[in-house]
């Protein structure tokens, strides 16, 4: 995928240089940062298309960097972590990361994740260039596909990027049931090596925002043995 710049934020020199070499070989422009403060500076000055962000960093950790970048831009953020605990992954997603990869990882898997995130970002940009009145509604729930905003009544939901993508996909395909693997494929862009609980976490967050009673959802329902469906 030519003409894309990736910011690699990694304090371990061997891994940082390996990532630089491999990504350069794939045709990406690569800039690097060795700590959290430098990562924020590089992101602000170079405007990369994607940030490959290590969790454990000097000065500012990956969570803090992610929070700062997400307030300032919609850049794709792929978090790297040596920690396998589910809570670390969930927190990373909650502060604005688009995806995560747990060390050790294969370069093939990492490249697949990067390509999927960049492809989704390109598709979102093309969609934004389309008609300005592309709005989906279901009762008092409304999402504007061009502005990437969603409301229940007059309440702006402030959805994270992946929450918005998931809700938009379900609303576009209302009354159809999708498995977790299908949602990973359609919304995240891949299924290999991804914990399906990622879908469950995002569904939980959406229900907290769009359901009158999240404990008894009426809009996004669970289909036992399969996955989820938007009832519309």
C-alpha positions in Angstrom: 0.0 0.0 0.0 2.1 2.9 -1.3 2.3 6.5 -0.1 1.5 5.5 3.5 3.5 6.7 6.5 3.8 4.6 9.7 5.0 5.9 13.0 6.7 3.1 14.9 6.9 3.8 18.7 9.1 1.2 20.4 11.8 1.7 23.0 13.5 -1.7 22.3 16.1 -0.9 19.6 16.3 -4.3 18.0 12.6 -4.6 17.5 12.2 -1.0 16.4 14.9 -1.4 13.7 13.4 -4.8 12.6 10.0 -3.2 12.2 11.5 -0.3 10.3 13.3 -2.6 7.9 10.3 -4.9 7.3 7.9 -2.1 6.8 10.2 -0.3 4.5 10.5 -3.5 2.5 6.7 -3.5 2.1 6.8 0.0 0.6 5.8 2.1 3.7 7.5 5.2 4.8 8.6 4.8 8.4 9.3 7.3 11.1 10.2 6.2 14.7 10.0 7.3 18.3 11.7 5.8 21.3 9.4 7.2 24.1 5.9 8.5 24.6 6.8 12.2 24.4 8.7 11.8 21.2 5.8 9.8 19.8 3.3 12.6 20.4 5.8 15.1 18.8 6.3 13.0 15.7 2.6 12.3 15.3 1.8 16.1 15.5 4.6 17.1 13.1 4.6 14.3 10.6 0.8 13.3 10.5 1.4 9.5 9.9 -1.4 7.3 8.5 -0.9 4.7 11.2 0.8 4.6 14.6 2.3 1.3 15.7 2.4 1.9 19.4 4.1 -0.1 22.1 2.4 -0.2 25.5 5.4 0.0 27.8 7.3 3.2 27.0 9.4 5.7 28.9 8.1 9.1 29.9 4.5 8.5 28.6 3.1 5.0 28.3 1.1 3.8 25.4 -2.2 4.4 27.0 -1.4 8.1 27.6 0.0 8.5 24.1 -3.2 6.9 22.7 -5.5 9.2 24.7 -3.6 12.3 23.5 -3.5 11.3 19.8 -7.2 10.2 19.8 -8.2 13.6 21.1 -6.3 15.3 18.3 -6.9 13.1 15.3 -8.5 10.0 13.8 -5.1 8.3 12.9 -5.2 4.5 13.0 -3.6 3.2 16.1 -2.3 -0.4 16.4 -1.1 -1.1 19.9 1.7 -3.6 20.7 1.8 -5.2 24.2 3.8 -7.9 25.8 1.0 -8.4 28.3 -1.6 -11.0 27.5 -4.2 -10.1 30.2 -7.6 -9.3 28.7 -7.8 -6.2 30.8 -4.8 -4.6 29.1 -6.4 -5.2 25.7 -9.7 -3.8 26.8 -8.2 -0.7 28.3 -6.2 -0.2 25.1 -9.4 -0.3 23.0 -11.2 1.9 25.5 -8.7 4.7 25.3 -9.0 4.8 21.5 -6.7 2.1 20.0 -8.2 0.5 16.8 -6.6 -2.8 17.4 -3.9 -4.6 19.4 -1.2 -7.3 18.8 0.3 -9.2 21.6 4.0 -9.9 21.6 5.5 -12.1 20.3 3.7 -11.8 17.0 4.4 -12.9 13.5 5.3 -10.3 10.9 2.7 -11.8 8.6 0.0 -11.2 11.1 1.2 -7.7 11.9 1.2 -6.7 8.2 -2.3 -8.1 7.8 -3.5 -6.0 10.7 -1.8 -2.9 9.3 -3.2 -3.3 5.8 -6.7 -3.9 7.2 -6.6 -0.7 9.3 -5.3 1.4 6.4 -7.8 0.0 4.0 -10.7 0.8 6.4 -9.3 4.4 6.8 -9.2 4.8 3.0 -12.7 3.5 2.7 -13.9 5.9 5.4 -12.3 8.8 3.6 -13.9 7.8 0.3 -17.3 7.5 2.0 -16.9 11.0 3.4 -16.4 12.3 -0.1 -19.8 11.0 -1.1 -23.3 12.6 -0.6 -23.6 14.7 2.5 -27.0 13.3 3.5 -26.2 9.6 4.2 -28.0 9.1 7.5 -29.3 5.8 9.0 -32.1 5.9 11.5 -33.9 3.5 13.9 -36.4 5.3 16.0 -34.6 8.1 17.9 -31.2 6.5 17.0 -29.5 8.3 14.1 -26.0 8.0 12.6 -24.5 10.2 10.0 -22.0 8.2 7.9 -20.3 11.3 6.5 -19.8 13.1 9.8 -19.1 9.9 11.7 -21.5 11.0 14.4 -24.4 9.3 16.2 -27.2 10.5 18.4 -30.0 9.1 20.5 -32.5 11.9 20.4 -30.5 15.1 20.9 -27.7 13.2 22.8 -24.5 13.0 20.8 -23.1 9.5 21.6 -19.4 10.3 21.0 -18.7 6.9 19.6 -15.2 5.7 19.2 -14.1 4.8 15.6 -14.6 1.1 15.9 -17.9 1.5 17.8 -19.2 3.7 15.0 -18.1 1.2 12.3 -19.7 -1.7 14.1 -23.0 0.1 14.7 -23.1 1.4 11.1 -22.5 -2.1 9.7 -25.3 -3.6 11.9 -27.7 -0.9 11.0 -27.0 -1.2 7.3 -27.7 -4.9 7.6 -30.6 -4.7 10.1 -32.5 -7.9 10.9 -29.6 -10.0 9.7 -27.7 -12.1 12.3 -23.9 -12.2 12.2 -21.4 -14.4 14.0 -18.6 -12.9 15.9 -16.1 -14.1 13.2 -18.3 -12.5 10.5 -18.3 -9.2 12.4 -14.5 -9.3 12.8 -14.1 -9.9 9.1 -16.5 -7.2 8.0 -15.7 -4.5 10.6 -12.1 -5.2 11.7 -11.1 -6.7 8.3 -9.7 -10.0 9.5 -10.3 -12.9 11.8 -7.0 -14.8 12.1 -5.5 -14.6 15.6 -8.2 -12.2 16.9 -10.1 -12.9 20.2 -13.8 -12.9 19.4 -14.3 -11.2 22.8 -13.2 -8.1 21.1 -16.6 -8.0 19.4 -18.4 -8.7 22.7 -16.6 -5.8 24.4 -17.6 -3.4 21.6 -21.2 -4.6 21.7 -21.3 -4.0 25.4 -20.1 -0.5 25.0 -22.6 0.2 22.2 -25.5 -1.1 24.3 -24.5 1.1 27.2 -25.0 4.1 24.8 -27.9 3.2 22.6 -30.2 1.0 24.7 -32.8 2.2 27.2 -32.0 -0.8 29.4 -28.6 -2.3 28.4 -29.3 -5.4 30.5 -32.3 -6.1 28.3 -31.3 -4.9 24.9 -33.9 -4.2 22.2 -31.8 -2.9 19.4 -28.7 -5.1 19.4 -29.9 -8.5 20.4 -27.8 -11.7 21.1 -28.5 -14.7 18.9 -27.6 -17.7 21.1 -25.0 -19.9 19.4 -24.4 -17.4 16.7 -23.7 -13.8 17.5 -25.7 -10.5 17.2 -28.4 -8.8 15.2 -29.7 -5.2 14.9 -33.4 -5.3 15.2 -34.1 -1.8 13.9 
